[in-house]
Amino acid sequence: MDLNDDLLLRYSRHILLPNVGVAGQERITHATVLIVGAGGLGCPAALYLGAAGVGKLLLADGDTVDLTNLQRQIGHTTAAIGENKADSLARSVRAINPEIAVRPIAQALAGDALHDAVTAVDLVVDASDNFATRHAVNRACVQLGKPLVSGAAIGFSGQVVVFDSRRPGSPCYHCLFPEQADEPEVRCAEAGVFAPLVGVIGAMQAMETLKYLAGVGEPLIGRLLLWDGLQAGARVMKVPRDPACPVCGHAAHQAG
């Protein structure tokens, strides 16, 4: 997509930034991003990435909009209750920016479908809400050499981290959260979540995505940002690669 006069005006506040400029905006506009999950995190991430001009967005979610979602999932409206979340969110993104391509995938990605979706994009945003999906997305990104922007939020606390296993020493999701068959899982339906928290974390995921695509700043690669909404405090922890990681470690490379 070439930046014609209308697009130059639409994205002018990005282009005015010396670190972004026309070249950075063109990199954003030529990019394709997959967002896994069209809920609390996926909604703000998709809306900001669409508004910012990511040229093609793939939105994947097999769930439908429920009344309880509307407290925080800002890409959906009351009229969308009962509709697939990917379809609903795609419509909201198109309403903000009809200049980009938005493809809803109305299913939970797994197996070949996940592999094909990750293959087709430049970067993946994990906005899912369960460990099984996060680990499956991580394995696909490591296997296919795609950067992954991961986020999570529950209660008043959230986290964001970027993985890129192509970089020496950069960990993957499994290095940080090893997969266990009996790992406990707390969901918003049981523990609750403060509405603006998912907006904060989802927006951070969008920011890290845009930074990565435009080639500006220092993305959170191998660094875990922890946000405490109650205290309005943040800290960043460095996460090393686990040499014994079965997904991205030495043994995995030798097996591959």
Phi, psi and omega in degrees: 000120178280149179274091177282184185300319180295320180288323176299323178287317181301318184259021188298328182287336170286314186296331178292338179287122182303326181287341181257291179062190180295319183298316180294319178295324177295323177296321177296315185293332181270001185270156174237129185232137173258128173249117180266106183110124181243040181254224186301319178274320183295327181297302180295324179299313181294318181296318179289320180293321176295314179298325182282349173099018173304124193298324180218128178243130170254123182244119185242126175193133179264000185271165176247157182290133180238155180304324181291344179286334193289347177295338186216338185272085195287355177275357183242152179241169178301325180294342183270359180304130183092348180272152175301137184295322180297318179294317180297313181293322178301319179297320180294320179294317180297326179295328177282317184218094179284359183276352182249167177263128179236122181243109175282140174242103189274056178201159173281121185286134177200160174057226183297324180297319177294314179302314182294320181294317179293322178302325188279356188239169177267336185202150180241134172253117177268105177243029182279175185233023179211151185295323183300315179293317181299318180290322178295317178297318179300314180299319180295319180293320178294314182299321185261001177067044180245137177293149184229126176254112187251139177219157177206150180208138176205143180061243177245011187239143179216170180210151177221140177206150179244135179242139173211092187292351176288339182273134181302131177081352180283131183280176170241178182300323181295327177299323183277318181231085182304138182287130178225138184296330185250022183294134181291147182226121179252126182247163182301326182297335180261321187258342184082162178207136179288125191308309184291343182301314182294331175294318178298310184290318178298321177293323176297321177297319177296319180296316179295324178296312181294321176301315181296313183294319182280344181075039181239151175065199180240101177298161181281049181286119181069018179230126182263117177266123179251126183246126177255104184290330181292320182261357184053047181233150179225149171218154183239129180245135176280136182242115180277160174287139176273113181301334181266007181299127181287351181261313185236359184281187182302316182297322180294320179294320179293323178292325180287000000 
